[in-house]
């Protein structure tokens, strides 16, 4: 029980506090008024400071917080063949992303406000993962998406390459999911001319977001990237909390449209390219070769209708992105061509007036050149061969006898005229110049090797271009694979006119072309050429076979089992339309298909006559004697 004194004291104090006191009330009123005035003065001063001195800075800060510059990717130009068949084109895509920090914060707040609702970040992420996986079957799994949502980073990409319509469904259902505008490259032919066309994909290496775009990585996509890429645009828009993924509708402004890239028109014919790739692959299987390359070239213009290796990469399978598959061996890999190079000696000897096709030489079975003895491919004693016979039967000894009459300096001059050792100028990455040893390095045996196609190297394109000069009345036209470009406004921009070289006179070229018809000739008593299997019924064919020894990498010396098997042919010989060059890399020469590339030329020539409805020749090629009594 409380003491009475304690209660009296408390009661008294309460009573005194409750009594009015004039002096005390007036003082309190004055104090409150002073405080209010002071607060208002401070507020006014702050307002003056903000509006008068910091207005511009704060306005800019506010603007930066709600306005974002959005890049507009430029549409990459298409790559098409000579008939406007698309080999590469661009489609618009979306990359799905999520601001994990913002999403987690928002759904943690939802859970805190309504804990009984059972909705939180984890349930929302699970719903989103299930929805997205269902919309993109085969592209991403629910488990993969959940792993992304559970990352500790503040931001992550979820799926790339999503169709815009599907991305819109996803972002409508889940507004926290962003959809970044991107583009993807489509290659409808898959492996068709893939090591010519190349590869482009979306690159984000540059810290400048406006430069994120499709970039060429290989082939023409790489070498012509500047023409194909175009110029990106941009616009400014207000975004939710500065998030580029959520643009406030109707706020877009200051639009600078993107400029699309140019379309590139190639000289290739897709159907011929398809046939050539398959024919090479099939012949490699038949011949057990390590590989093969071939070129189909217009005899007059130097335009390449098809250029292929037996295998190439698949732009949709990054496991095939190897150097060997992505390189175009027909332009990047030089080789010692063997007897197809004898066209240089044949042409030079005719052009210099040293011989005619009917001239007869006594050709021994062997020839001593410095410390090296040259043999023919077959054993024989001294025989009388016409000049036509020397090349139709591919006599090494006979060729060197003519080369010796010509002399090394003039021979080297003709090599240069034919473009050997010079870039073909196609504009493809990795293009090789081939190799001709400098004149001041020649030894006594060098001139015993070069005329028969050893000791120098060339690519299949260069080899084909040599025969194009003979097919085109002596005028060598720089090979081309790009025909023209088409600007976004439809303006056609032809490629610069190709360089030309008059290798020999039209008369010389015609004489050599007619002489080389005997290569496909069938005759008795040694009067058959080396490639009767290249003959095509109804058409005159000029050509030349070749067998070049490869260097054994283990010994550094010429191998007795590894060869380059080559053929270069003109179709038709009497009215040239196409030139075809073929190389087989180390086939099994004991097999019929590995011994010669002539049967493959026959198949390619047969296809070309049908595809392009080439008129029949005016009669068969005349039979000529190759070996004389």
C-alpha positions in Angstrom: 0.0 0.0 0.0 1.4 3.4 -1.0 2.2 6.0 1.6 -0.2 9.0 1.9 2.6 11.5 1.6 3.6 10.1 -1.8 0.1 10.4 -3.0 -0.3 14.0 -1.8 2.9 15.0 -3.6 1.8 13.6 -6.9 -1.6 15.1 -6.7 -0.3 18.5 -5.9 2.1 18.5 -8.8 -0.6 17.4 -11.2 -2.8 20.2 -10.0 -0.1 22.9 -10.3 0.7 21.7 -13.9 -2.9 22.0 -14.8 -3.4 25.6 -13.6 -3.1 28.4 -16.2 -0.2 30.8 -16.0 -0.2 33.9 -18.2 3.5 34.5 -18.2 4.4 30.9 -19.1 1.8 30.6 -22.0 3.0 33.8 -23.7 6.6 32.7 -23.7 5.8 29.4 -25.3 3.9 31.1 -28.1 6.7 33.4 -28.9 9.2 30.5 -29.0 7.1 28.5 -31.4 6.6 31.5 -33.7 10.4 32.1 -33.8 11.1 28.5 -34.7 8.5 28.5 -37.5 9.9 31.7 -39.0 13.4 30.2 -38.9 12.2 27.1 -40.7 10.5 29.1 -43.4 13.5 31.3 -43.9 15.7 28.2 -44.3 13.3 26.6 -46.7 13.1 29.8 -48.7 16.9 30.0 -48.9 17.1 26.4 -50.0 14.4 27.0 -52.7 16.4 30.0 -54.0 19.5 27.9 -54.1 17.8 25.0 -55.9 15.9 27.2 -58.4 18.5 29.9 -58.9 21.8 28.1 -58.7 21.3 24.3 -59.1 18.3 24.2 -61.5 20.3 23.3 -64.6 22.4 20.7 -62.9 19.5 19.0 -61.1 17.4 19.1 -64.3 20.2 17.4 -66.2 20.6 14.8 -63.4 16.8 14.1 -63.5 16.9 13.9 -67.2 19.7 11.4 -67.2 17.9 9.3 -64.7 14.8 8.9 -66.8 16.2 9.3 -70.4 18.2 6.6 -72.2 19.9 6.6 -75.6 18.8 3.5 -77.4 21.0 2.2 -80.3 19.2 1.1 -83.5 21.2 -1.7 -85.1 21.8 -1.4 -88.8 20.4 -4.2 -90.9 23.4 -6.1 -92.4 23.3 -6.5 -96.2 22.5 -9.9 -97.8 25.0 -12.0 -99.8 23.3 -13.5 -102.9 24.5 -15.5 -105.9 24.4 -14.3 -109.5 20.7 -15.3 -109.7 19.7 -13.5 -106.5 19.6 -16.7 -104.5 20.3 -15.7 -100.9 23.4 -17.2 -99.4 23.3 -15.1 -96.2 20.7 -12.7 -94.8 19.8 -11.0 -91.5 16.8 -11.6 -89.3 15.8 -9.5 -86.3 16.0 -11.3 -82.9 15.7 -10.5 -79.2 18.0 -11.4 -76.3 16.1 -12.0 -73.1 17.6 -10.6 -70.0 16.7 -9.7 -66.4 17.8 -7.2 -63.8 18.1 -9.7 -60.9 18.6 -7.1 -58.2 15.5 -5.1 -59.2 13.4 -8.2 -59.6 14.4 -9.6 -56.3 13.8 -6.3 -54.5 10.3 -5.9 -56.1 9.2 -9.4 -55.1 10.7 -9.2 -51.7 8.5 -6.2 -51.1 5.5 -8.1 -52.4 6.2 -10.9 -50.0 6.7 -8.5 -47.1 3.4 -6.7 -47.7 1.4 -9.8 -48.2 3.1 -12.8 -46.6 -0.1 -14.9 -46.7 -0.2 -14.6 -50.5 2.7 -17.0 -51.0 4.2 -14.9 -53.8 7.9 -14.1 -53.6 11.0 -13.9 -55.7 11.5 -17.7 -55.8 7.9 -18.4 -56.9 8.0 -15.6 -59.5 11.4 -16.9 -60.9 9.9 -20.4 -61.1 6.9 -19.2 -62.9 9.0 -17.2 -65.4 11.4 -20.2 -66.0 8.5 -22.5 -66.7 6.8 -20.1 -69.0 9.9 -19.2 -71.0 11.0 -22.8 -71.4 7.6 -23.7 -72.7 7.8 -20.9 -75.3 11.3 -21.9 -76.4 11.3 -25.7 -76.5 14.7 -27.2 -77.4 16.4 -23.8 -76.8 16.6 -23.7 -73.1 15.4 -25.8 -70.1 13.5 -24.8 -67.0 16.5 -25.9 -64.9 18.9 -23.7 -66.9 16.7 -20.7 -66.5 16.3 -21.3 -62.7 20.1 -21.4 -62.4 20.2 -18.0 -64.1 17.6 -16.5 -61.9 19.6 -17.7 -58.8 22.8 -16.1 -59.8 24.3 -13.6 -57.4 25.0 -11.1 -60.1 22.8 -8.0 -60.5 22.1 -8.7 -64.2 22.1 -11.7 -66.6 21.2 -12.7 -70.1 18.8 -15.6 -70.3 18.3 -16.6 -73.9 19.6 -15.2 -77.2 18.2 -15.4 -80.7 14.5 -15.3 -79.7 11.9 -14.4 -82.4 10.4 -11.0 -81.7 6.8 -12.2 -81.5 7.7 -14.8 -78.9 9.8 -12.3 -76.9 6.8 -10.0 -76.8 4.6 -12.8 -75.3 7.3 -13.4 -72.7 7.8 -9.8 -71.7 4.0 -9.2 -71.7 3.5 -12.0 -69.2 6.6 -11.1 -67.2 7.4 -7.3 -67.5 10.6 -7.7 -65.5 12.1 -9.7 -68.4 13.9 -7.4 -70.9 14.1 -8.0 -74.6 17.2 -6.5 -76.2 17.0 -5.9 -80.0 19.6 -7.9 -81.8 20.1 -9.6 -85.2 21.1 -13.0 -86.4 22.7 -14.2 -89.6 20.8 -16.9 -91.6 22.6 -19.2 -94.0 19.9 -21.1 -95.9 22.3 -23.3 -97.8 24.0 -24.4 -94.6 27.4 -25.6 -95.9 26.8 -24.3 -99.4 29.8 -22.1 -100.3 30.3 -21.5 -96.5 34.0 -21.1 -96.8 33.4 -18.5 -99.4 30.6 -16.6 -97.8 32.1 -17.0 -94.3 30.5 -16.3 -91.0 29.1 -13.4 -89.0 27.6 -13.3 -85.5 26.6 -10.8 -82.9 29.6 -9.2 -81.2 29.6 -7.2 -77.9 33.3 -6.7 -77.5 33.2 -2.9 -77.8 32.3 -1.0 -74.6 30.3 1.3 -76.8 26.9 -0.3 -76.9 26.0 1.4 -80.2 28.7 -0.7 -81.8 27.3 -4.0 -80.7 26.2 -5.6 -84.0 26.7 -8.5 -86.4 30.4 -8.6 -87.3 32.1 -10.8 -90.0 34.5 -13.4 -88.7 35.5 -15.3 -91.8 35.2 -15.4 -95.6 33.5 -12.5 -97.5 31.5 -11.7 -94.3 34.9 -10.6 -92.9 36.6 -9.1 -95.9 33.5 -7.1 -96.9 32.3 -6.3 -93.4 32.5 -2.5 -93.9 30.2 -2.7 -96.9 27.8 -5.2 -95.4 27.5 -3.7 -91.9 25.8 -0.3 -92.6 25.7 2.5 -90.0 23.7 2.1 -86.7 21.2 4.7 -85.6 19.9 5.8 -82.2 17.0 7.4 -80.4 16.3 8.8 -77.0 13.5 7.5 -74.8 12.3 7.6 -71.2 12.8 4.4 -69.4 11.4 3.0 -66.2 14.0 3.8 -63.5 16.6 4.2 -66.1 16.2 0.6 -67.3 16.7 0.3 -71.0 14.5 -2.8 -71.1 11.3 -0.9 -70.1 10.7 2.0 -72.4 7.9 4.3 -71.5 5.6 4.3 -74.6 5.3 7.6 -76.5 8.6 9.1 -75.2 10.8 8.2 -78.2 12.5 11.3 -79.7 15.6 12.5 -81.5 15.5 9.5 -83.8 18.4 9.0 -86.1 17.5 6.0 -88.4 20.1 3.3 -89.1 21.5 3.0 -92.6 21.3 -0.6 -93.8 24.4 -2.2 -95.3 24.9 -3.0 -99.0 23.8 -6.3 -100.5 26.7 -8.1 -102.2 26.1 -10.0 -105.4 28.5 -12.9 -106.1 29.5 -14.4 -109.4 28.7 -17.9 -108.0 25.9 -20.0 -109.3 24.3 -21.8 -106.4 23.3 -24.9 -108.3 26.8 -25.3 -109.8 28.4 -24.7 -106.4 26.2 -27.4 -104.9 27.0 -29.9 -107.6 30.7 -29.2 -107.4 30.9 -29.6 -103.6 29.1 -32.9 -103.8 31.1 -34.1 -106.8 34.4 -33.4 -104.9 33.2 -35.1 -101.7 32.2 -38.2 -103.7 35.4 -38.3 -105.7 37.5 -38.0 -102.5 35.8 -41.1 -101.2 36.4 -42.9 -104.4 40.1 -41.9 -104.7 40.9 -42.1 -100.9 42.4 -38.6 -101.3 43.2 -36.4 -98.3 41.1 -33.7 -99.9 40.2 -32.0 -103.2 39.5 -28.5 -104.6 38.1 -27.3 -107.9 37.1 -24.1 -109.7 34.6 -23.4 -112.5 35.5 -20.1 -114.2 33.9 -18.2 -117.1 36.4 -18.5 -120.0 35.8 -14.9 -121.1 35.2 -12.8 -118.0 37.2 -14.7 -115.3 34.0 -14.8 -113.1 34.0 -17.8 -110.8 30.7 -19.8 -111.1 31.8 -22.3 -108.4 34.8 -22.8 -106.1 34.9 -25.5 -103.6 36.8 -27.9 -101.4 35.5 -31.4 -100.7 34.5 -30.4 -97.2 33.8 -27.2 -95.4 32.3 -25.9 -92.1 28.6 -25.7 -91.0 27.8 -22.1 -89.9 25.2 -23.6 -87.5 27.7 -26.0 -85.8 30.5 -24.3 -84.0 32.2 -27.7 -83.6 33.2 -27.4 -87.3 34.8 -24.0 -86.8 38.3 -25.3 -87.5 40.9 -23.6 -89.5 41.2 -26.5 -92.0 37.4 -26.4 -92.7 36.9 -22.7 -92.7 39.9 -22.0 -95.0 39.1 -22.2 -98.7 41.9 -24.5 -99.9 41.3 -23.5 -103.5 42.8 -20.1 -102.8 44.8 -20.5 -99.6 46.8 -23.7 -100.2 49.5 -23.6 -102.8 50.8 -26.9 -104.2 53.3 -28.1 -106.8 51.1 -28.7 -109.8 53.1 -31.1 -112.0 52.4 -31.3 -115.7 49.5 -28.9 -115.9 52.3 -26.3 -115.7 53.6 -27.5 -119.1 51.1 -25.1 -120.7 53.7 -22.4 -120.1 56.4 -24.1 -122.1 54.0 -25.1 -124.8 52.6 -21.6 -125.2 56.0 -19.9 -125.0 57.6 -22.3 -127.6 54.7 -21.7 -130.0 54.6 -17.9 -129.3 58.4 -17.5 -129.9 58.1 -19.4 -133.2 60.5 -22.1 -132.1 58.1 -24.9 -133.1 54.7 -25.7 -134.5 52.3 -28.3 -133.2 53.4 -30.6 -136.0 57.1 -30.2 -135.4 58.9 -33.4 -134.6 61.5 -33.9 -131.8 63.6 -36.9 -131.0 62.8 -37.5 -127.4 65.0 -39.9 -125.4 63.6 -41.8 -122.4 65.8 -39.8 -120.0 67.6 -36.4 -119.9 70.5 -35.3 -117.7 70.0 -31.8 -116.2 73.0 -30.8 -114.1 73.3 -33.5 -111.5 69.7 -34.6 -111.9 68.3 -37.2 -114.4 64.7 -36.6 -115.6 62.5 -39.5 -116.7 59.3 -39.8 -118.5 56.4 -41.5 -116.7 56.8 -44.5 -119.0 59.9 -46.3 -120.1 60.9 -45.8 -123.7 63.9 -45.3 -125.9 64.4 -42.4 -128.2 61.2 -41.7 -130.1 59.9 -39.2 -132.5 57.1 -37.1 -130.9 55.3 -34.3 -132.5 55.1 -31.2 -130.3 51.4 -32.0 -129.9 52.4 -35.5 -128.8 54.9 -34.2 -126.3 52.2 -32.4 -124.4 49.3 -34.8 -125.1 51.4 -37.7 -123.7 53.0 -35.3 -121.1 56.6 -36.1 -121.8 58.9 -34.5 -119.2 61.9 -35.0 -121.4 60.3 -33.5 -124.5 59.0 -30.5 -122.4 62.5 -29.8 -121.1 64.0 -30.0 -124.6 61.7 -27.2 -125.6 62.3 -25.2 -122.4 66.0 -25.4 -123.1 65.5 -23.9 -126.5 63.5 -21.1 -124.9 66.0 -20.4 -122.1 65.4 -19.7 -118.4 64.9 -15.9 -118.7 62.2 -16.1 -121.3 60.6 -19.0 -119.5 60.4 -16.9 -116.3 58.9 -14.0 -118.3 56.1 -16.3 -119.5 55.5 -17.6 -116.0 55.0 -14.0 -114.9 52.6 -13.3 -117.8 50.5 -16.3 -116.7 50.3 -14.8 -113.2 52.2 -17.6 -111.4 53.5 -16.3 -108.1 51.1 -13.4 -108.1 47.9 -13.0 -106.1 44.7 -13.9 -108.0 43.1 -10.9 -106.3 39.8 -12.4 -105.3 39.7 -10.5 -102.0 39.3 -13.6 -99.9 41.2 -13.9 -96.6 44.1 -16.2 -96.6 44.7 -16.0 -100.4 48.1 -17.3 -101.3 50.4 -15.9 -104.0 52.0 -19.3 -104.6 55.8 -19.4 -105.1 58.3 -19.0 -107.9 61.9 -19.1 -106.7 63.7 -15.8 -107.4 65.9 -16.0 -110.6 69.1 -15.3 -108.7 68.6 -18.5 -106.6 68.2 -20.9 -109.5 70.7 -23.7 -109.5 71.5 -26.1 -112.4 68.6 -28.3 -111.5 66.0 -25.6 -111.0 65.3 -25.2 -114.7 65.0 -29.0 -114.9 62.1 -28.8 -112.4 60.0 -25.7 -113.1 58.9 -26.5 -116.7 57.5 -29.8 -115.5 55.7 -28.3 -112.6 58.0 -29.0 -109.7 59.9 -26.5 -107.5 57.1 -23.9 -107.8 53.6 -23.7 -106.4 50.2 -22.3 -107.2 46.6 -22.4 -106.0 43.8 -24.1 -107.9 42.5 -20.6 -108.8 45.8 -19.6 -110.2 46.1 -22.8 -112.2 42.6 -22.3 -113.6 43.3 -18.7 -114.5 46.3 -19.9 -116.6 44.0 -21.9 -118.8 41.5 -19.1 -118.9 44.1 -17.0 -120.7 44.4 -19.8 -123.4 40.6 -20.1 -123.6 40.2 -16.3 -124.0 42.5 -15.8 -127.0 45.5 -15.1 -124.8 43.9 -12.4 -122.6 44.2 -13.3 -118.9 41.4 -11.6 -116.9 41.8 -11.3 -113.2 39.5 -13.8 -111.5 36.5 -12.4 -109.6 34.0 -13.7 -107.2 32.1 -10.4 -106.4 30.0 -9.1 -109.2 28.4 -6.0 -107.7 27.0 -4.3 -104.7 23.5 -2.9 -104.3 23.0 0.1 -102.0 19.9 0.4 -99.8 18.4 2.8 -102.3 18.7 0.3 -105.1 21.7 1.8 -106.7 23.9 -0.9 -108.3 27.6 -0.4 -107.8 29.6 -2.7 -110.2 33.0 -3.9 -108.9 36.0 -2.3 -110.5 36.9 -3.7 -113.9 39.3 -6.6 -113.5 42.9 -6.2 -114.5 43.8 -7.9 -117.8 47.1 -9.2 -119.3 47.6 -10.1 -122.9 49.8 -13.2 -122.2 50.2 -14.2 -125.9 48.6 -13.3 -129.2 45.1 -14.7 -130.1 46.7 -16.8 -132.8 49.1 -18.4 -130.4 46.3 -19.1 -127.8 44.1 -20.7 -130.5 47.0 -22.9 -131.7 47.8 -24.1 -128.2 44.1 -24.6 -127.3 43.6 -26.7 -130.5 46.9 -28.6 -129.8 45.7 -29.5 -126.3 42.6 -31.2 -127.7 44.8 -34.3 -128.2 45.1 -34.8 -124.5 41.6 -36.4 -124.5 42.3 -38.3 -127.7 42.0 -42.0 -128.0 44.3 -43.7 -130.5 46.3 -46.8 -131.2 50.0 -47.5 -131.1 50.7 -45.0 -128.4 48.6 -42.2 -130.0 46.3 -41.8 -127.0 46.5 -38.7 -124.8 46.8 -38.9 -121.1 43.1 -38.1 -120.4 40.7 -39.9 -122.8 38.3 -40.2 -119.8 37.9 -36.4 -119.8 36.3 -36.5 -123.3 32.7 -35.6 -123.5 30.6 -36.8 -126.4 29.5 -34.0 -128.7 32.0 -31.5 -127.3 35.6 -30.7 -128.1 37.7 -30.7 -124.9 41.1 -29.1 -124.4 43.0 -29.9 -121.2 46.1 -31.1 -119.4 46.7 -33.7 -116.8 49.3 -33.3 -114.0 51.0 -35.4 -111.4 53.2 -33.4 -109.0 55.2 -35.0 -106.3 54.6 -33.8 -102.8 57.3 -33.2 -100.3 57.4 -35.9 -97.6 57.2 -33.8 -94.3 59.2 -36.5 -92.5 62.2 -36.4 -94.8 62.0 -33.0 -96.5 62.5 -34.8 -99.9 60.0 -35.6 -102.7 57.8 -38.5 -101.8 57.4 -41.6 -104.1 53.8 -42.1 -102.8 52.3 -38.7 -102.2 51.1 -36.8 -105.2 49.0 -33.8 -106.4 46.8 -35.1 -109.1 45.6 -32.2 -111.3 43.5 -31.5 -114.4 42.7 -28.2 -116.1 40.2 -28.2 -119.0 38.5 -25.9 -121.4 34.8 -26.5 -122.4 34.2 -26.5 -125.4 37.6 -26.1 -127.0 36.2 -24.7 -130.2 34.0 -22.0 -128.5 35.2 -21.8 -124.9 32.5 -21.1 -122.2 34.1 -22.5 -119.1 37.5 -23.5 -117.7 37.7 -26.1 -114.9 40.6 -26.6 -112.6 40.9 -29.6 -110.3 43.4 -30.8 -107.6 43.3 -34.1 -105.7 45.5 -34.1 -102.6 47.4 -37.3 -102.1 44.9 -39.8 -103.5 45.6 -43.5 -103.8 47.2 -43.6 -107.2 46.7 -47.3 -107.5 42.9 -46.7 -107.8 41.4 -45.6 -111.1 39.9 -42.5 -109.4 43.2 -41.7 -107.7 45.3 -42.1 -110.8 43.6 -39.2 -112.7 41.2 -36.3 -112.1 40.0 -36.6 -115.8 36.9 -38.6 -114.9 35.9 -35.9 -112.4 36.4 -33.2 -115.1 34.1 -35.3 -117.4 31.3 -35.3 -114.8 31.7 -31.6 -114.1 31.7 -30.7 -117.8 28.7 -32.9 -118.4 26.8 -31.0 -115.7 27.8 -27.6 -117.1 26.6 -28.4 -120.6 23.2 -29.3 -119.3 22.9 -26.5 -116.7 23.8 -23.8 -119.1 22.6 -25.5 -122.3 25.9 -25.2 -124.0 25.6 -25.8 -127.8 27.4 -28.9 -129.2 30.7 -28.4 -130.9 30.9 -28.2 -134.7 32.2 -31.7 -135.1 34.7 -33.8 -133.3 38.2 -32.7 -132.7 40.5 -34.0 -135.5 42.7 -37.0 -134.8 46.4 -36.1 -134.9 49.4 -38.4 -134.7 51.4 -38.1 -131.5 54.2 -40.7 -132.1 55.8 -40.8 -135.5 58.0 -43.4 -137.1 
